[in-house]
Amino acid sequence: MRAITNEHLEAYREGGCLQKLFNVIKDDPELSFEIRVKGEVMIYYHKDRILTIRFCKGKPSVEILSEKYYKKATPPSVSFKYDDLMETLRHTDQLRKYFKEAKRLIGSRKAGLEFEVQQNIALGNRSFNNRFVVVDMEWQLPQSDIKKEERISKTRFDLVVVDTKKNDMGENDIYLGELKVGMGAIGGKSGIKDHVEKTSKFIRNAKACAALRDDVESIIRQKSDLGLFEGNHTGLNLSGKPRMMLILAYRGNEEKNALKVQEKNAKDEAREQNMVEPLVVWHNALITLKV
């Protein structure tokens, strides 16, 4: 299950050894704080893991950006090594410096509109006072305790979203969200078909559905405790079986018309799979200036 210990949770609060690090992460709209299995917290920037935080026996440990990002470049200058860690965690300026340097290294290897849109969707849907809440990004089913012959391939999803409006059964739907952005998402029928197929296989697997629901409950509780979510979530009655959400982001009519074809393909494939029709959400990625 995706959860951290109470001791780890308390370290992010007022007076905790990870408070300054948490504040830097929370105040940076380009960083995403995600709770993972084995009591870890992973910080993401543009879908890339920029920092991993662990907490054991009253002490934190921090793993920085993977070496693959600086094989031919200078690594981040801020040290999170064991002997330096506690001193680094005391200085907000050093923590900000690390993220600035690490972001630059990630940006030199890859960048893209989809990463920014995904991050902004997550940031813009953190309140239970609104219709949708993004609970997790890049969620993947842990399968280490599942027999190899029973494992599901392709279990990573862009976004896990909870609907605060109850359905006809009095339940709050959990959506497995797939994001498609612009012309880069136009790959014919095969791409969108694969997304629908993997979601259909997941939904038909009772163990996978139960694991997702448990994770969503745990993440909501702990992120709310940390102030990462707003509003009251106590009235939620999470559904036992998730649905698919297709988020289509466009910049102009040409991209929107092309994405409409993807929408049709997704709905056609869902019918083939005897699956509930995906909820399609349109997002205009253009910025209109207003006075």
Residue pairs with C-beta under 8 A, 6 or more apart in sequence:
1 37
1 211
1 214
1 215
1 218
2 35
2 36
2 37
2 136
2 215
2 218
2 219
3 35
3 39
3 218
3 219
3 222
4 35
4 39
4 40
4 41
4 55
4 222
5 39
5 55
7 55
7 58
8 39
8 41
8 55
9 222
9 225
9 226
10 16
11 17
11 18
11 19
11 55
11 60
12 18
12 19
12 21
12 22
12 226
13 19
13 226
16 22
17 60
17 86
17 89
18 53
18 55
18 60
18 89
20 89
20 90
20 91
20 92
20 95
21 53
21 89
21 95
22 33
22 226
23 92
24 92
24 95
24 96
24 99
25 31
25 33
25 43
26 33
26 227
26 228
28 99
29 119
29 120
29 123
30 45
30 46
30 103
30 119
31 43
31 44
31 45
31 50
31 99
32 43
32 44
32 45
32 119
32 122
32 137
33 41
33 43
33 223
33 226
33 228
34 41
34 42
34 43
34 44
34 136
34 137
34 138
35 41
35 136
35 218
35 219
35 222
35 223
36 42
37 142
39 54
39 55
39 56
40 52
40 53
40 54
41 52
41 53
41 54
42 49
42 51
42 52
42 53
43 49
43 50
43 51
43 52
43 53
44 50
44 137
44 138
45 99
45 102
45 103
45 106
46 106
46 107
46 110
46 111
46 112
46 115
46 116
46 119
47 115
47 118
47 137
47 138
48 69
48 106
48 110
49 65
49 66
50 65
50 99
50 102
50 103
50 106
51 62
51 63
51 64
51 65
51 98
51 99
51 102
52 62
52 63
53 60
53 61
53 62
53 63
54 60
54 61
54 62
54 63
55 61
60 85
60 89
61 82
61 85
62 80
62 85
63 80
64 75
64 76
64 80
64 98
64 102
65 75
65 76
65 102
65 105
65 106
67 75
69 102
69 105
69 106
69 108
69 109
70 76
70 105
73 105
73 108
75 105
76 98
76 101
76 102
76 105
77 97
77 101
78 88
78 94
78 95
78 97
78 98
78 101
79 85
79 88
80 88
80 98
88 94
88 95
88 98
89 95
112 184
113 181
113 182
113 184
113 249
113 285
114 179
114 181
114 182
114 184
114 185
114 249
117 179
117 181
117 249
117 283
117 285
118 137
118 158
118 159
118 179
119 137
121 134
121 159
121 179
121 247
121 283
122 134
122 137
122 159
125 132
125 133
125 134
125 161
126 133
126 134
126 228
126 229
126 230
127 133
127 229
127 230
127 231
128 164
128 229
128 230
128 231
128 232
128 233
128 236
129 164
129 230
129 231
130 164
130 231
131 163
131 164
131 165
132 161
132 162
132 163
132 164
132 175
133 161
133 162
133 164
133 220
133 229
133 233
134 159
134 160
134 161
134 177
135 160
135 161
135 162
135 216
135 219
135 220
135 223
136 159
136 160
136 215
136 216
136 219
137 158
137 159
137 160
138 156
138 157
138 158
139 156
139 157
139 159
139 160
139 176
139 212
139 215
140 155
140 156
140 157
141 152
141 155
141 202
141 208
141 211
141 212
142 211
143 151
143 152
143 155
146 207
150 207
152 198
152 201
152 202
152 205
152 208
153 198
154 194
154 198
155 198
155 202
155 208
157 176
157 177
157 178
157 199
158 177
158 178
158 179
158 247
159 175
159 176
159 177
159 179
159 245
159 247
160 174
160 175
160 176
160 177
160 212
160 215
160 216
161 174
161 175
161 177
161 245
162 172
162 173
162 174
162 175
162 216
162 220
162 236
162 238
163 172
163 173
163 174
163 175
164 172
164 236
165 172
166 172
166 237
167 173
167 239
169 239
170 237
171 237
171 238
171 239
171 240
172 236
172 237
172 238
172 239
173 239
173 242
173 243
174 212
174 213
174 216
174 238
174 239
174 242
174 243
175 242
175 243
175 244
175 245
175 279
176 199
176 202
176 212
176 242
176 243
176 244
176 245
177 244
177 245
177 246
177 247
178 195
178 199
178 244
178 245
178 246
178 247
179 247
179 249
180 192
180 246
180 247
180 248
180 249
180 259
180 262
181 249
181 285
182 249
182 250
182 251
182 255
182 285
183 254
183 255
183 258
185 191
185 248
185 259
185 262
186 258
186 259
186 261
186 262
189 265
189 269
192 262
192 265
192 266
192 269
193 265
193 269
195 244
195 246
195 266
196 244
196 266
196 269
196 270
196 273
196 275
196 278
197 269
197 273
199 244
199 275
199 278
200 270
200 273
200 275
202 208
202 209
202 212
202 242
203 209
203 241
203 242
203 243
203 244
203 275
209 240
209 241
209 242
210 240
212 242
213 238
213 239
213 240
216 238
217 238
220 229
220 233
220 236
223 229
224 233
243 276
243 278
243 279
244 266
244 270
244 275
244 276
244 278
244 279
245 278
245 279
245 280
245 281
246 262
246 263
246 266
246 278
246 279
246 280
246 281
247 281
247 283
248 256
248 259
248 262
248 263
248 280
248 281
248 282
248 283
249 282
249 283
249 284
249 285
250 256
250 259
250 282
250 283
250 284
250 285
251 284
251 285
251 286
252 286
256 282
263 280
266 278
266 280
267 277
267 278
267 280
270 276
270 277
270 278
271 277
